[in-house]
Amino acid sequence: MENTIFDKNPSLEEYHQTSDGQAFYTKSNALNHARTLEDKAVKTVSRGDVAAAPEPKAKKPAKLSADDTIAAIEKAENQEQLDAFKDDKRSTVVAAFEKRTKELAEAGSETQKEE
């Protein structure tokens, strides 16, 4: 987890953060500032807590529905675009992938014959 306060202050072991996001080296300064806020909470953030915090998991991209995937396959203009779908195991998608692969191969061989 990135924490620029600790990055910019390598010897700092903790800081105090008010509810408006302001950071203070001393708790007394944080408490004094918090008195001016509606939410008077002050949170102490320790370097060890930040280092031990797990990295947020990256969200997987949303998987297209089978119908949307098939539509994209049908619009693929070349094998490179089509290859984005080669690992999809849904039977209807596999069938559309194989059909479009064959169509592109046939179109490629016809183009070569014309040349």
Contact map, one row per residue, 1 for C-alpha under 8 A:
1110000000000000000000000000000000000000000000000110111100000000000000000000000000000000000000000000000000000000000
1111000000000000000000000000000000000000000000000000000000000000000000000000000000000000000000000000000000000000000
1111111000000000000000000000000000000000000000000100000000000000000000000000000000000000000000000000000000000000000
0111111100000000000000000000000000000000000000000000000000000000000000000000000000000000000000000000000000000000000
0011111110000000000000000000000000000000000000000000000000000000000000000000000000000000000000000000000000000000000
0011111111111000000000000000000000000000000000100000000000000000000000000000000000000000000000000000000000000000000
0011111111000000000000000000000000000000000000000000000000000000000000000000000000000000000000000000000000000000000
0001111111000000000000000000000000000000000000000000000000000000000000000000000000000000000000000000000000000000000
0000111111110000000000000000000000000000000000000000000000000000000000000000000000000000000000000000000000000000000
0000011111110000000000000000000000000000000000000000000000000000000000000000000000000000000000000000000000000000000
0000010011111000000000000000000000000000000000000000000000000000000000000000000000000000000000000000000000000000000
0000010011111110000000000000000000000000000000100000000000000000000000000000000000000000000000000000000000000000000
0000010000111110000000000000000000000000000001110000000000000000000000000000000000000000000000000000000000000000000
0000000000011111000000001000000000000000000111100000000000000000000000000000000000000000000000000000000000000000000
0000000000011111100000111110000000000000000111000000000000000000000000000000000000000000000000000000000000000000000
0000000000000111110000111110010000000000011110000000000000000000000000000000000000000000000000000000000000000000000
0000000000000011111111110000010000000000011110000000000000000000000000000000000000000000000000000000000000000000000
0000000000000001111111100000011011000001111000000000000000000000000000000000000000000000000000000000000000000000000
0000000000000000111111000000000001001011111000000000000000000000000000000000000000000000000000000000000000000000000
0000000000000000111111000000000000001000000000000000000000000000000000000000000000000000000000000000000000000000000
0000000000000000111111100000000000000000000000000000000000000000000000000000000000000000000000000000000000000000000
0000000000000000111111110000000000000000000000000000000000000000000000000000000000000000000000000000000000000000000
0000000000000011110011111000010000000000000000000000000000000000000000000000000000000000000000000000000000000000000
0000000000000011100001111110110000000000000000000000000000000000000000000000000000000000000000000000000000000000000
0000000000000111000000111110100000000000000000000000000000000000000000000000000000000000000000000000000000000000000
0000000000000011000000011111110000000000000000000000000000000000000000000000000000000000000000000000000000000000000
0000000000000011000000011111111000000000000100000000000000000000000000000000000000000000000000000000000000000000000
0000000000000000000000000111111100000000000000000000000000000000000000000000000000000000000000000000000000000000000
0000000000000000000000011111111110000000000000000000000000000000000000000000000000000000000000000000000000000000000
0000000000000001110000110111111111000000010000000000000000000000000000000000000000000000000000000000000000000000000
0000000000000000010000000011111111100001010000000000000000000000000000000000000000000000000000000000000000000000000
0000000000000000000000000001111111110000000000000000000000000000000000000000000000000000000000000000000000000000000
0000000000000000010000000000111111111000000000000000000000000000000000000000000000000000000000000000000000000000000
0000000000000000011000000000011111111011110000000000000000000000000000000000000000000000000000000000000000000000000
0000000000000000000000000000001111111101000000000000000000000000000000000000000000000000000000000000000000000000000
0000000000000000000000000000000111111101000000000000000000000000000000000000000000000000000000000000000000000000000
0000000000000000001100000000000011111111000000000000000000000000000000000000000000000000000000000000000000000000000
0000000000000000000000000000000000111111000000000000000000000000000000000000000000000000000000000000000000000000000
0000000000000000001000000000000001001111100000000000000000000000000000000000000000000000000000000000000000000000000
0000000000000000011000000000001001111111110000000000000000000000000000000000000000000000000000000000000000000000000
0000000000000000011000000000000001000011111000000000000000000000000000000000000000000000000000000000000000000000000
0000000000000001111000000000011001000001111100000000000000000000000000000000000000000000000000000000000000000000000
0000000000000001111000000000000000000000111110000000000000000000000000000000000000000000000000000000000000000000000
0000000000000111100000000010000000000000011111000000000000000000000000000000000000000000000000000000000000000000000
0000000000000111100000000000000000000000001111101100000000000000000000000000000000000000000000000000000000000000000
0000000000001110000000000000000000000000000111111100000000000000000000000000000000000000000000000000000000000000000
0000010000011100000000000000000000000000000011111110000000000000000000000000000000000000000000000000000000000000000
0000000000001000000000000000000000000000000001111111000000000000000000000000000000000000000000000000000000000000000
0000000000000000000000000000000000000000000011111111100000000000000000000000000000000000000000000000000000000000000
1010000000000000000000000000000000000000000011111111100000000000000000000000000000000000000000000000000000000000000
1000000000000000000000000000000000000000000000111111100000000000000000000000000000000000000000000000000000000000000
0000000000000000000000000000000000000000000000011111110000000000000000000000000000000000000000000000000000000000000
1000000000000000000000000000000000000000000000001111111000000000000000000000000000000000000000000000000000000000000
1000000000000000000000000000000000000000000000000001111100000000000000000000000000000000000000000000000000000000000
1000000000000000000000000000000000000000000000000000111110000000000000000000000000000000000000000000000000000000000
1000000000000000000000000000000000000000000000000000011111000000000000000000000000000000000000000000000000000000000
0000000000000000000000000000000000000000000000000000001111100000000000000000000000000000000000000000000000000000000
0000000000000000000000000000000000000000000000000000000111110000000000000000000000000000000000000000000000000000000
0000000000000000000000000000000000000000000000000000000011111000000000000000000000000000000000000000000000000000000
0000000000000000000000000000000000000000000000000000000001111100000000000000000000000000000000000000000000000000000
0000000000000000000000000000000000000000000000000000000000111110000000000000000000000000000000000000000000000000000
0000000000000000000000000000000000000000000000000000000000011111000000000000000000000000000000000000000000000000000
0000000000000000000000000000000000000000000000000000000000001111100000000000000000000000000000000000000000000000000
0000000000000000000000000000000000000000000000000000000000000111111110000000000000000000000000000000000000000000000
0000000000000000000000000000000000000000000000000000000000000011111110000000000000000000000000000000000000000000000
0000000000000000000000000000000000000000000000000000000000000001111111000000000000000000010110000000000000000000000
0000000000000000000000000000000000000000000000000000000000000001111111100000000000000000000000000000000000000000000
0000000000000000000000000000000000000000000000000000000000000001111111110000000000000000000000000000000000000000000
0000000000000000000000000000000000000000000000000000000000000001111111111000000000001000000010000000000000000000000
0000000000000000000000000000000000000000000000000000000000000000011111111100000000000000000110011000000000000000000
0000000000000000000000000000000000000000000000000000000000000000001111111110000000000000000000000000000000000000000
0000000000000000000000000000000000000000000000000000000000000000000111111111000000000000000000000000000000000000000
0000000000000000000000000000000000000000000000000000000000000000000011111111000001001000000000011001000000000000000
0000000000000000000000000000000000000000000000000000000000000000000001111111000000000000000000010001000000000000000
0000000000000000000000000000000000000000000000000000000000000000000000111111100000000000000000000000000000000000000
0000000000000000000000000000000000000000000000000000000000000000000000011111111011000000000000000001000000000000000
0000000000000000000000000000000000000000000000000000000000000000000000000011111011000000000000000000000100000000000
0000000000000000000000000000000000000000000000000000000000000000000000000001111111000000000000000000000100000000000
0000000000000000000000000000000000000000000000000000000000000000000000000001111111100000000000000000100100000000000
0000000000000000000000000000000000000000000000000000000000000000000000000000011111110000000000000000000000000000000
0000000000000000000000000000000000000000000000000000000000000000000000000001111111110000000000000000000000000000000
0000000000000000000000000000000000000000000000000000000000000000000000001001111111111100000000001001100000000000000
0000000000000000000000000000000000000000000000000000000000000000000000000000001111111100000000000000000000000000000
0000000000000000000000000000000000000000000000000000000000000000000000000000000111111110000000000000000000000000000
0000000000000000000000000000000000000000000000000000000000000000000010001000000001111111000000001000000000000000000
0000000000000000000000000000000000000000000000000000000000000000000000000000000001111111000001001000000000000000000
0000000000000000000000000000000000000000000000000000000000000000000000000000000000011111100000000000000000000000000
0000000000000000000000000000000000000000000000000000000000000000000000000000000000001111110011000000000000000000000
0000000000000000000000000000000000000000000000000000000000000000000000000000000000000011111011000000000000000000000
0000000000000000000000000000000000000000000000000000000000000000010000000000000000000001111111000000000000000000000
0000000000000000000000000000000000000000000000000000000000000000000000000000000000000000111111100000000000000000000
0000000000000000000000000000000000000000000000000000000000000000010001000000000000000000011111110000000000000000000
0000000000000000000000000000000000000000000000000000000000000000010011000000000000000001111111111000000000000000000
0000000000000000000000000000000000000000000000000000000000000000000000000000000000000101111111111100000000000000000
0000000000000000000000000000000000000000000000000000000000000000000000000000000000000000001111111110000000000000000
0000000000000000000000000000000000000000000000000000000000000000000001001100000000000000000111111111000000000000000
0000000000000000000000000000000000000000000000000000000000000000000001001000000001001100000011111111100000000000000
0000000000000000000000000000000000000000000000000000000000000000000000000000000000000000000001111111110000000000000
0000000000000000000000000000000000000000000000000000000000000000000000000000000000000000000000111111111000000000000
0000000000000000000000000000000000000000000000000000000000000000000000001101000001000000000000011111111100000000000
0000000000000000000000000000000000000000000000000000000000000000000000000000001001000000000000001111111110000000000
0000000000000000000000000000000000000000000000000000000000000000000000000000000000000000000000000111111111000000000
0000000000000000000000000000000000000000000000000000000000000000000000000000000000000000000000000011111111100000000
0000000000000000000000000000000000000000000000000000000000000000000000000000111000000000000000000001111111110000000
0000000000000000000000000000000000000000000000000000000000000000000000000000000000000000000000000000111111111000000
0000000000000000000000000000000000000000000000000000000000000000000000000000000000000000000000000000011111111100000
0000000000000000000000000000000000000000000000000000000000000000000000000000000000000000000000000000001111111110000
0000000000000000000000000000000000000000000000000000000000000000000000000000000000000000000000000000000111111111000
0000000000000000000000000000000000000000000000000000000000000000000000000000000000000000000000000000000011111111100
0000000000000000000000000000000000000000000000000000000000000000000000000000000000000000000000000000000001111111110
0000000000000000000000000000000000000000000000000000000000000000000000000000000000000000000000000000000000111111111
0000000000000000000000000000000000000000000000000000000000000000000000000000000000000000000000000000000000011111111
0000000000000000000000000000000000000000000000000000000000000000000000000000000000000000000000000000000000001111111
0000000000000000000000000000000000000000000000000000000000000000000000000000000000000000000000000000000000000111111
0000000000000000000000000000000000000000000000000000000000000000000000000000000000000000000000000000000000000011111
